[in-house]
C-alpha cells in the first residue's frame, strides 16, 4: 500500500470510526514506516502513529501527542498537516477519556482526594478543548466536554455541549446514544428522562453503557423488573461489567430474590475482593436475611477498603442497632449525618437510627435542622412523624405523616404510619383507606395485609366490616409466610369467624395459639373461647405485624 493510499484509508476510517483512527493502523505503523519519506516531519508523524497505536497509558498518549505537535511544525503539505491534526485529536480524546474514567472511579471510591482528582478533570478538559479546536465539526469533543462538565457539576454547560454533539454526524450510533443517556440524567421531568433513555436504547440496543444508564433510572423509579431486564441485556453484551452486576444484585434484593442476589455477590467477591461496593451490597443482603452481625462485618470491610461514605456508615448503623449495639449504632449514625450526604434516602437511614435510640426531645434539633435544609423530603417528614409519635403527640404525628405524603403521595412508610395513628385515634375508616393505598402500591406488604384484614373482620362498626375481603387478604398473607406467623393465623381465624365459619376459625385460632410466644397466648386463648361460643371477635385494639423496616414497637391486641 502506498503512502497516499494509507493516508486516504486513514481519513476514511476517521470519518466512519470516530476518534479511534490509530487502532486501525496496526499493519501500517510499525517502525514509523507508514510514511516512506525521510523528511523530519514525516518521521515524527510515523513515530506518533506507532506510539498512539500501541499506547496503553496516559504517558504513551502524551508522548504521541507531543510527536504530532513536532510533526505539525515540520510538515509542508496541507494534506499531511490535516491528517496529523486528526491523529493529534485522536490522542487527546483518548487521553481525556482515560482521565475521565479514572476521575469517575476515584470520586466514587475516595472522597479524601477531591483536590487531586479535580486537577485530573481539568487536564482532561484541556485535552478535550484542544481536540475541539482541531476538529470543530466532530461530535466526539463536544460529547467528551459534556461528560467532563457533568462530572464537575456544571449541568447547564454539560447539557449545551451534549446537545451540540448531536448536531454533528456520528457514524457510530453509540456516541449519540450515550449523549442521549446523559441528557436524560439532566432532564427535569421523569417523562422526559424516560423518552431520552428509550431513544438512546433504540439507537444502540446492544450498548451495555446505555442499558446500564436506563437500568439506573428504572431502579430509582422502583421499576425493578424493567431495570432487571436492562441489566440482563447489558451483562449479555458485557459479562464483565462490575457496575451492571452490582446493580443487578441490588435490584434482585429489592425484588426479594435474596438467594439470587447472594449468588451474584458471591461471584463478585471472588473476582473483586478489594471492591468496597461488593462488600456494601453483601452487607445489605445479609441484613435483609436477618444476619446483622455478619452484615456489620461486611459494612466494616467496605469502609476499610475506602468506601467510608455516608451510605455505608448509615447502613452499618442500622445493622448495629438490630444487633443490639446501640452506642456504636448512634456513633455511626452521627458520623453519617456529619458527612452531609446529598441523597435524602441516605440521610434518612442515619436519622432513623437516632430517632429510635434517642429521646424525642434529644433528636428534635438535628431533625429540625435537616428539615430546614430539605423541606420537601418525604422520608424526613416521616421520621418527624415517628418522633412526635414517640413523644405521645398523635395528632401532630398525623400532621407530619400527611406532610410527607403531600411530597410523595405513595410513600409507603408514611402511609403505614398514618394508618396506625388513625387506628390508635379511633379513626378506623381513614386507617382502612390508607392500608388500601399501601396494597395498591405494594400488594405483598404483610403489615398492610394483616392490619386491613383485621380491621375488616373485627371493626365495631358493621358498615366497615367485610368478611369476604378480610378472608382473602388474610389468606394471601398466610401464604406469603407459609402459615407460620401466629399473628397472621389469628387474623385468618377472625376473618372466618366474621363469615360465621366458626369451625375453621377455631382451627386457625388453635394453630395461632400453638405458634404464639407465651406472653401472647392468653390473648389468643380469649379469641378461641369466643369462636367456640359462636361469637365473632369484636374486642378492638390496635396491633400490627413487626416488619424488617418497622420503627415502632408493635402494640399487642
C-alpha positions as a printed NumPy array, in Angstrom:
array([[  0.   ,   0.   ,   0.   ],
       [  1.352,   3.413,  -0.93 ],
       [  1.676,   6.336,   1.45 ],
       [ -1.164,   8.226,  -0.249],
       [ -3.4  ,   5.139,  -0.156],
       [ -2.63 ,   4.649,   3.541],
       [ -3.447,   8.255,   4.346],
       [ -6.61 ,   8.092,   2.253],
       [ -7.72 ,   4.961,   4.034],
       [ -6.95 ,   6.572,   7.355],
       [ -9.116,   9.582,   6.57 ],
       [-11.962,   7.292,   5.517],
       [-11.64 ,   5.303,   8.716],
       [-11.604,   8.525,  10.748],
       [-14.865,   9.675,   9.199],
       [-16.58 ,   6.354,   9.858],
       [-14.996,   5.302,  13.122],
       [-14.67 ,   8.494,  15.096],
       [-11.736,   9.202,  17.365],
       [-10.147,   5.768,  17.312],
       [ -8.271,   6.176,  13.999],
       [ -4.995,   4.981,  15.465],
       [ -6.314,   1.498,  16.221],
       [ -6.879,   0.732,  12.555],
       [ -3.33 ,   1.498,  11.501],
       [ -1.71 ,  -1.566,  13.06 ],
       [ -0.257,  -3.065,   9.917],
       [  0.881,   0.299,   8.586],
       [  2.602,   1.947,  11.527],
       [  5.413,  -0.377,  12.592],
       [  8.834,   1.23 ,  12.825],
       [  7.332,   4.502,  11.606],
       [  7.315,   3.287,   8.003],
       [  3.824,   4.458,   7.152],
       [  5.462,   7.476,   5.526],
       [  8.385,   6.458,   3.351],
       [  9.862,   9.953,   3.093],
       [ 12.869,  10.678,   5.27 ],
       [ 11.819,  14.243,   5.979],
       [ 11.779,  15.069,   9.728],
       [  8.058,  15.858,   9.724],
       [  7.132,  12.516,   8.188],
       [  9.445,  10.608,  10.534],
       [  7.887,  12.325,  13.579],
       [  4.412,  11.596,  12.235],
       [  5.211,   7.928,  11.666],
       [  6.6  ,   7.656,  15.191],
       [  3.466,   9.348,  16.535],
       [  1.237,   6.828,  14.767],
       [  3.227,   3.963,  16.245],
       [  3.196,   5.367,  19.78 ],
       [ -0.506,   6.201,  19.732],
       [ -1.343,   2.83 ,  18.22 ],
       [  0.492,   0.946,  20.939],
       [ -0.301,   3.425,  23.691],
       [ -1.972,   1.848,  26.67 ],
       [ -1.379,   4.628,  29.177],
       [ -1.703,   8.365,  29.615],
       [  2.09 ,   8.684,  29.418],
       [  2.307,   6.985,  25.995],
       [ -0.589,   9.018,  24.635],
       [  1.089,  12.178,  25.893],
       [  4.287,  11.215,  24.055],
       [  2.283,  10.509,  20.889],
       [  0.563,  13.905,  21.142],
       [  3.942,  15.641,  21.517],
       [  5.274,  13.838,  18.424],
       [  2.198,  15.014,  16.5  ],
       [  2.919,  18.579,  17.529],
       [  6.534,  18.221,  16.349],
       [  5.335,  16.831,  13.03 ],
       [  2.843,  19.683,  12.59 ],
       [  5.675,  22.193,  12.862],
       [  7.651,  20.437,  10.09 ],
       [  5.129,  19.04 ,   7.608],
       [  4.95 ,  21.176,   4.454],
       [  1.849,  19.701,   2.78 ],
       [ -1.616,  20.807,   3.872],
       [ -2.999,  17.295,   3.405],
       [ -0.362,  15.816,   5.696],
       [ -0.987,  18.51 ,   8.286],
       [ -4.695,  17.779,   8.208],
       [ -4.051,  14.095,   8.808],
       [ -1.665,  14.977,  11.641],
       [ -4.282,  17.176,  13.308],
       [ -6.755,  14.292,  13.168],
       [ -4.223,  11.988,  14.755],
       [ -3.424,  14.53 ,  17.471],
       [ -7.12 ,  14.988,  18.202],
       [ -7.457,  11.213,  18.476],
       [ -4.651,  11.054,  21.036],
       [ -6.091,  13.936,  23.015],
       [ -9.571,  12.418,  23.081],
       [ -8.203,   9.055,  24.21 ],
       [ -6.099,  10.674,  26.92 ],
       [ -9.034,  12.784,  28.11 ],
       [-11.221,   9.661,  28.149],
       [ -8.672,   7.798,  30.284],
       [ -8.536,  10.703,  32.721],
       [-12.324,  10.961,  32.812],
       [-12.786,   7.287,  33.661],
       [-10.066,   7.455,  36.313],
       [-11.638,  10.532,  37.899],
       [-15.112,   8.96 ,  37.898],
       [-13.856,   5.818,  39.601],
       [-11.81 ,   7.713,  42.141],
       [-14.666,  10.009,  43.081],
       [-16.875,   7.019,  43.652],
       [-14.341,   5.32 ,  45.932],
       [-12.469,   8.085,  47.719],
       [-13.753,  11.383,  48.987],
       [-10.398,  12.368,  50.53 ],
       [ -8.547,  13.203,  47.327],
       [-11.005,  15.6  ,  45.707],
       [ -8.401,  18.278,  45.029],
       [ -6.144,  15.855,  43.147],
       [ -8.973,  14.482,  41.038],
       [-10.238,  17.982,  40.285],
       [ -6.83 ,  18.623,  38.713],
       [ -7.2  ,  15.419,  36.687],
       [-10.555,  16.614,  35.374],
       [ -9.052,  19.989,  34.458],
       [ -6.31 ,  18.208,  32.484],
       [ -8.94 ,  16.187,  30.647],
       [-10.865,  19.392,  29.897],
       [ -7.728,  20.962,  28.435],
       [ -7.279,  17.957,  26.136],
       [-10.92 ,  17.972,  25.053],
       [-10.824,  21.709,  24.297],
       [ -7.67 ,  21.307,  22.211],
       [ -9.327,  18.43 ,  20.334],
       [-12.326,  20.67 ,  19.691],
       [-10.061,  23.325,  18.162],
       [ -8.588,  20.671,  15.878],
       [-11.984,  19.145,  14.999],
       [-14.662,  21.831,  15.378],
       [-17.244,  19.798,  13.431],
       [-16.794,  16.434,  15.117],
       [-19.202,  15.061,  17.722],
       [-16.569,  13.42 ,  19.947],
       [-15.004,  16.53 ,  21.535],
       [-18.403,  18.027,  22.372],
       [-19.537,  14.743,  23.906],
       [-16.394,  14.414,  25.976],
       [-16.589,  18.022,  27.152],
       [-20.204,  17.449,  28.15 ],
       [-19.259,  14.453,  30.277],
       [-16.472,  16.378,  31.969],
       [-18.698,  19.347,  32.739],
       [-21.258,  16.961,  34.195],
       [-18.561,  15.453,  36.392],
       [-17.794,  18.956,  37.645],
       [-21.468,  19.504,  38.449],
       [-21.905,  22.185,  35.781],
       [-25.145,  20.791,  34.467],
       [-26.273,  23.665,  32.236],
       [-22.961,  23.733,  30.344],
       [-22.972,  19.942,  30.106],
       [-26.454,  19.955,  28.613],
       [-25.499,  22.536,  25.957],
       [-22.371,  20.612,  24.943],
       [-24.19 ,  17.285,  24.732],
       [-26.907,  18.805,  22.576],
       [-24.155,  20.29 ,  20.393],
       [-22.657,  16.818,  19.948],
       [-25.967,  15.64 ,  18.477],
       [-25.811,  18.291,  15.752],
       [-22.832,  16.685,  14.05 ],
       [-22.953,  13.342,  12.241],
       [-21.578,  10.325,  14.054],
       [-21.377,   7.054,  12.207],
       [-21.041,   5.171,  15.474],
       [-24.578,   5.213,  16.961],
       [-23.19 ,   4.514,  20.424],
       [-21.88 ,   8.055,  20.815],
       [-25.27 ,   9.586,  20.003],
       [-26.987,   7.052,  22.236],
       [-24.675,   7.798,  25.146],
       [-25.181,  11.521,  24.67 ],
       [-28.932,  10.886,  24.814],
       [-28.497,   8.884,  28.027],
       [-26.557,  11.735,  29.623],
       [-29.181,  14.244,  28.522],
       [-31.739,  12.025,  30.227],
       [-29.845,  12.474,  33.508],
       [-30.067,  16.233,  33.051],
       [-33.766,  16.346,  32.172],
       [-36.058,  17.967,  34.718],
       [-39.072,  15.642,  34.393],
       [-39.342,  11.862,  34.653],
       [-41.341,  11.579,  31.439],
       [-38.683,  13.47 ,  29.517],
       [-35.959,  11.318,  31.08 ],
       [-37.774,   8.163,  30.02 ],
       [-38.109,   9.446,  26.458],
       [-34.388,  10.203,  26.243],
       [-33.453,   6.796,  27.642],
       [-35.842,   4.959,  25.33 ],
       [-34.465,   6.835,  22.321],
       [-30.912,   6.012,  23.418],
       [-31.728,   2.299,  23.648],
       [-33.346,   2.41 ,  20.193],
       [-30.147,   3.91 ,  18.764],
       [-27.854,   1.37 ,  20.415],
       [-29.822,  -1.563,  21.851],
       [-26.697,  -3.658,  22.404],
       [-24.639,  -0.943,  24.113],
       [-24.169,  -2.044,  27.746],
       [-23.412,   1.512,  28.891],
       [-26.765,   2.779,  27.607],
       [-28.639,  -0.2  ,  29.024],
       [-26.979,   0.321,  32.401],
       [-27.876,   4.029,  32.381],
       [-31.558,   3.271,  31.756],
       [-31.498,   0.499,  34.36 ],
       [-30.293,   3.019,  36.965],
       [-33.17 ,   5.331,  36.084],
       [-35.705,   2.499,  36.271],
       [-34.291,   1.347,  39.606],
       [-34.631,   4.867,  41.03 ],
       [-38.245,   4.853,  39.848],
       [-38.66 ,   1.452,  41.606],
       [-39.496,  -0.281,  38.322],
       [-37.468,  -3.25 ,  39.406],
       [-38.476,  -5.807,  36.766],
       [-37.821,  -3.408,  33.881],
       [-34.483,  -2.448,  35.403],
       [-33.562,  -6.113,  35.73 ],
       [-34.346,  -6.729,  32.041],
       [-31.982,  -3.907,  31.01 ],
       [-29.258,  -5.216,  33.317],
       [-29.55 ,  -8.703,  31.87 ],
       [-29.172,  -7.217,  28.364],
       [-26.117,  -5.23 ,  29.494],
       [-24.49 ,  -8.282,  31.062],
       [-25.237, -10.38 ,  27.992],
       [-23.144,  -7.951,  25.915],
       [-20.537,  -7.262,  28.596],
       [-20.453, -10.112,  31.139],
       [-17.502,  -8.49 ,  32.933],
       [-19.34 ,  -5.245,  33.786],
       [-18.928,  -4.851,  37.539],
       [-21.319,  -1.895,  37.74 ],
       [-24.089,  -3.832,  35.981],
       [-23.564,  -6.889,  38.19 ],
       [-23.64 ,  -4.767,  41.352],
       [-26.864,  -3.07 ,  40.343],
       [-28.317,  -6.443,  39.355],
       [-27.642,  -7.729,  42.872],
       [-29.266,  -4.64 ,  44.378],
       [-32.365,  -4.969,  42.168],
       [-32.7  ,  -8.673,  42.956],
       [-32.569,  -7.782,  46.634],
       [-35.34 ,  -5.21 ,  46.16 ],
       [-37.423,  -7.875,  44.409],
       [-36.986, -10.17 ,  47.403],
       [-34.852, -12.624,  45.426],
       [-32.201, -12.785,  48.127],
       [-30.631, -16.066,  47.086],
       [-30.073, -14.861,  43.519],
       [-28.637, -11.587,  44.801],
       [-26.308, -13.506,  47.09 ],
       [-25.175, -15.742,  44.21 ],
       [-24.232, -12.662,  42.155],
       [-22.339, -11.137,  45.083],
       [-20.543, -14.39 ,  45.925],
       [-19.133, -14.448,  42.392],
       [-18.16 , -10.769,  42.584],
       [-16.46 , -11.273,  45.943],
       [-14.213, -13.895,  44.402],
       [-13.433, -11.76 ,  41.358],
       [-13.096,  -8.399,  43.116],
       [-12.283,  -8.987,  46.789],
       [-10.975,  -5.426,  47.167],
       [-14.056,  -3.673,  45.739],
       [-15.875,  -1.849,  48.579],
       [-19.229,  -1.739,  46.766],
       [-19.283,  -5.553,  46.605],
       [-18.955,  -5.783,  50.388],
       [-21.506,  -3.   ,  50.89 ],
       [-24.137,  -4.888,  48.888],
       [-23.2  ,  -8.157,  50.58 ],
       [-23.931,  -6.45 ,  53.889],
       [-27.301,  -5.3  ,  52.59 ],
       [-28.238,  -8.864,  51.613],
       [-27.053, -10.23 ,  54.969],
       [-29.089,  -7.592,  56.811],
       [-32.169,  -8.488,  54.728],
       [-31.62 , -12.124,  55.743],
       [-31.508, -11.118,  59.419],
       [-27.794, -11.864,  59.795],
       [-26.951,  -8.497,  61.336],
       [-23.607,  -9.418,  62.921],
       [-22.278, -10.637,  59.568],
       [-23.722,  -7.549,  57.886],
       [-21.737,  -5.354,  60.284],
       [-18.553,  -7.198,  59.269],
       [-19.282,  -6.708,  55.566],
       [-20.006,  -2.991,  56.007],
       [-16.81 ,  -2.643,  58.052],
       [-14.867,  -4.333,  55.263],
       [-16.31 ,  -1.867,  52.744],
       [-15.236,   1.027,  54.973],
       [-11.731,  -0.408,  55.4  ],
       [-11.368,  -0.629,  51.607],
       [-12.   ,   3.073,  51.179],
       [-15.749,   3.24 ,  50.973],
       [-16.293,   5.249,  54.164],
       [-19.143,   7.297,  52.769],
       [-22.367,   8.337,  54.436],
       [-24.353,   5.458,  52.927],
       [-22.223,   2.633,  54.283],
       [-21.99 ,   4.306,  57.703],
       [-25.772,   4.677,  57.822],
       [-26.273,   1.052,  56.771],
       [-23.794,  -0.17 ,  59.381],
       [-25.605,   1.924,  61.978],
       [-28.851,   0.16 ,  61.057],
       [-27.204,  -3.272,  61.333],
       [-25.522,  -2.397,  64.644],
       [-28.851,  -1.262,  66.08 ],
       [-30.536,  -4.521,  65.115],
       [-27.582,  -6.438,  66.522],
       [-28.194,  -4.702,  69.861],
       [-25.093,  -2.46 ,  69.753],
       [-26.883,   0.808,  70.412],
       [-23.925,   3.056,  71.284],
       [-21.931,   2.062,  68.198],
       [-25.041,   2.484,  66.053],
       [-25.507,   6.014,  67.353],
       [-21.863,   6.891,  66.64 ],
       [-22.117,   5.676,  63.039],
       [-25.407,   7.5  ,  62.505],
       [-23.989,  10.792,  63.782],
       [-20.887,  10.354,  61.597],
       [-23.079,   9.748,  58.535],
       [-25.106,  12.905,  59.227],
       [-21.923,  14.952,  59.677],
       [-20.819,  13.938,  56.178],
       [-23.905,  15.798,  54.895],
       [-24.975,  13.26 ,  52.277],
       [-26.712,  14.767,  49.272],
       [-29.08 ,  11.811,  48.984],
       [-32.042,  12.273,  51.298],
       [-32.545,   8.494,  51.407],
       [-29.077,   8.035,  52.95 ],
       [-29.627,  10.877,  55.404],
       [-32.948,   9.318,  56.405],
       [-31.235,   5.971,  57.144],
       [-28.898,   7.666,  59.612],
       [-31.566,   9.831,  61.234],
       [-33.831,   6.793,  61.523],
       [-31.315,   5.242,  63.921],
       [-31.139,   8.418,  66.005],
       [-34.938,   8.664,  66.179],
       [-35.021,   5.12 ,  67.535],
       [-32.267,   5.379,  70.156],
       [-32.568,   8.974,  71.361],
       [-35.327,  10.6  ,  73.354],
       [-37.79 ,  12.595,  71.192],
       [-36.557,  15.898,  72.637],
       [-32.9  ,  14.951,  72.115],
       [-33.159,  14.308,  68.375],
       [-35.586,  17.17 ,  67.689],
       [-32.943,  19.907,  66.931],
       [-30.997,  17.762,  64.463],
       [-34.135,  16.635,  62.65 ],
       [-35.443,  20.213,  62.513],
       [-32.108,  21.35 ,  61.027],
       [-32.277,  18.717,  58.272],
       [-35.923,  19.533,  57.527],
       [-34.897,  23.151,  57.053],
       [-32.284,  22.02 ,  54.507],
       [-34.643,  19.566,  52.791],
       [-38.15 ,  20.973,  53.363],
       [-39.773,  18.775,  50.684],
       [-38.182,  15.465,  51.694],
       [-40.894,  12.907,  52.435],
       [-38.568,  10.483,  54.316],
       [-37.542,  13.224,  56.764],
       [-41.134,  14.257,  57.465],
       [-41.896,  10.582,  58.038],
       [-39.159,  10.488,  60.702],
       [-40.539,  13.656,  62.273],
       [-43.919,  11.888,  62.464],
       [-42.241,   8.972,  64.277],
       [-40.538,  11.362,  66.689],
       [-43.867,  13.029,  67.5  ],
       [-45.495,   9.618,  67.923],
       [-42.836,   8.606,  70.424],
       [-43.447,  11.866,  72.266],
       [-47.142,  10.92 ,  72.556],
       [-48.287,  13.702,  70.198],
       [-50.501,  11.581,  67.945],
       [-52.376,  14.418,  66.246],
       [-49.133,  16.235,  65.422],
       [-47.671,  12.945,  64.206],
       [-50.595,  12.602,  61.777],
       [-49.871,  16.126,  60.514],
       [-46.203,  15.265,  59.848],
       [-47.108,  11.999,  58.095],
       [-49.621,  13.877,  55.947],
       [-46.919,  16.442,  55.108],
       [-44.667,  13.593,  53.963],
       [-47.43 ,  12.257,  51.736],
       [-48.001,  15.686,  50.219],
       [-44.476,  15.474,  48.776],
       [-44.605,  11.77 ,  47.867],
       [-48.18 ,  10.573,  47.531],
       [-47.4  ,   6.849,  47.65 ],
       [-44.578,   6.87 ,  50.224],
       [-45.396,   3.532,  51.846],
       [-43.692,   4.039,  55.255],
       [-45.646,   7.266,  55.819],
       [-48.91 ,   5.616,  54.72 ],
       [-48.343,   2.727,  57.133],
       [-47.501,   5.064,  59.996],
       [-50.518,   7.292,  59.381],
       [-52.769,   4.225,  59.17 ],
       [-51.507,   3.095,  62.597],
       [-52.015,   6.568,  64.016],
       [-55.569,   6.823,  62.667],
       [-56.266,   3.405,  64.171],
       [-54.901,   4.462,  67.541],
       [-57.023,   7.636,  67.398],
       [-60.14 ,   5.593,  66.622],
       [-60.459,   6.875,  63.036],
       [-60.901,   3.395,  61.604],
       [-62.297,   4.361,  58.21 ],
       [-59.297,   6.576,  57.459],
       [-56.972,   3.807,  58.605],
       [-58.649,   1.39 ,  56.196],
       [-58.224,   3.812,  53.299],
       [-54.505,   4.211,  53.994],
       [-53.943,   0.456,  54.157],
       [-55.797,   0.085,  50.858],
       [-53.464,   2.666,  49.308],
       [-50.446,   0.717,  50.551],
       [-51.716,  -2.505,  48.969],
       [-52.44 ,  -0.735,  45.693],
       [-48.74 ,   0.135,  45.553],
       [-47.305,  -2.95 ,  47.298],
       [-49.741,  -5.907,  47.114],
       [-47.488,  -8.148,  49.232],
       [-46.944,  -5.792,  52.158],
       [-47.528,  -8.039,  55.169],
       [-48.306,  -5.275,  57.619],
       [-50.994,  -3.793,  55.39 ],
       [-52.439,  -7.212,  54.523],
       [-52.668,  -8.224,  58.171],
       [-53.94 ,  -4.982,  59.61 ],
       [-56.506,  -4.31 ,  56.882],
       [-57.82 ,  -7.889,  57.2  ],
       [-58.053,  -7.467,  60.986],
       [-59.924,  -4.169,  60.671],
       [-62.364,  -5.556,  58.09 ],
       [-63.006,  -8.602,  60.277],
       [-63.265,  -7.024,  63.746],
       [-64.229,  -3.331,  63.4  ],
       [-67.089,  -2.441,  65.793],
       [-68.97 ,  -0.56 ,  63.046],
       [-70.864,  -3.032,  60.871],
       [-70.627,  -0.761,  57.806],
       [-66.836,  -1.054,  57.887],
       [-66.655,  -4.842,  58.128],
       [-66.231,  -7.058,  55.055],
       [-65.547, -10.67 ,  55.9  ],
       [-65.051, -11.813,  52.316],
       [-62.282,  -9.289,  51.639],
       [-60.788,  -9.866,  55.098],
       [-60.529, -13.601,  54.415],
       [-58.911, -13.062,  51.022],
       [-56.314, -10.698,  52.478],
       [-55.566, -12.946,  55.465],
       [-55.142, -15.998,  53.232],
       [-52.722, -14.088,  50.982],
       [-50.658, -13.002,  53.982],
       [-50.568, -16.535,  55.391],
       [-49.5  , -17.994,  52.05 ],
       [-46.643, -15.496,  51.874],
       [-45.427, -16.636,  55.322],
       [-46.181, -20.346,  54.766],
       [-48.803, -20.294,  57.559],
       [-46.14 , -19.894,  60.249],
       [-46.828, -16.409,  61.653],
       [-49.115, -16.606,  64.72 ],
       [-50.432, -13.04 ,  64.319],
       [-51.476, -13.751,  60.734],
       [-53.062, -17.061,  61.733],
       [-55.042, -15.212,  64.395],
       [-56.247, -12.713,  61.784],
       [-57.235, -15.585,  59.491],
       [-59.318, -17.059,  62.335],
       [-61.029, -13.702,  62.921],
       [-61.921, -13.473,  59.209],
       [-63.507, -16.94 ,  59.229],
       [-65.449, -16.017,  62.368],
       [-66.778, -12.838,  60.739],
       [-68.205, -15.053,  57.972],
       [-69.804, -17.382,  60.545],
       [-67.405, -20.251,  59.744],
       [-66.576, -20.955,  63.383],
       [-65.096, -24.439,  62.981],
       [-62.416, -23.084,  60.671],
       [-61.994, -20.087,  62.979],
       [-61.341, -22.444,  65.907],
       [-58.876, -24.483,  63.859],
       [-56.742, -21.472,  62.917],
       [-57.007, -19.871,  66.346],
       [-55.686, -23.128,  67.805],
       [-52.796, -23.066,  65.296],
       [-52.065, -19.465,  66.285],
       [-52.108, -20.44 ,  69.972],
       [-49.555, -23.21 ,  69.409],
       [-47.244, -20.883,  67.448],
       [-47.543, -17.885,  69.788],
       [-44.991, -16.731,  72.338],
       [-46.039, -17.324,  75.98 ],
       [-46.907, -13.655,  76.54 ],
       [-49.339, -13.754,  73.602],
       [-51.13 , -16.979,  74.404],
       [-53.624, -15.539,  76.886],
       [-54.986, -13.14 ,  74.291],
       [-55.245, -15.758,  71.536],
       [-56.963, -18.083,  74.029],
       [-59.655, -15.415,  74.609],
       [-60.279, -15.29 ,  70.864],
       [-60.53 , -19.092,  70.714],
       [-63.136, -19.131,  73.524],
       [-65.177, -16.511,  71.649],
       [-65.228, -18.657,  68.486],
       [-66.224, -21.766,  70.471],
       [-69.158, -19.755,  71.789],
       [-70.146, -18.82 ,  68.221],
       [-69.234, -15.133,  68.574],
       [-67.009, -13.189,  66.139],
       [-64.224, -11.234,  67.758],
       [-65.11 ,  -7.617,  68.465],
       [-62.742,  -6.514,  71.192],
       [-60.833,  -3.985,  69.195],
       [-57.394,  -2.562,  69.882],
       [-54.574,  -1.539,  67.513],
       [-51.935,  -4.089,  66.577],
       [-49.68 ,  -4.81 ,  63.631],
       [-47.055,  -7.174,  62.363],
       [-43.429,  -6.441,  63.093],
       [-41.658,  -5.853,  59.783],
       [-37.984,  -5.532,  58.888],
       [-38.274,  -1.762,  58.458],
       [-40.656,  -1.08 ,  61.316],
       [-39.576,   1.75 ,  63.562],
       [-42.316,   1.492,  66.193],
       [-42.716,  -1.46 ,  68.509],
       [-45.925,  -3.284,  67.585],
       [-48.777,  -2.919,  70.044],
       [-50.434,  -6.1  ,  71.204],
       [-54.141,  -6.523,  70.765]])
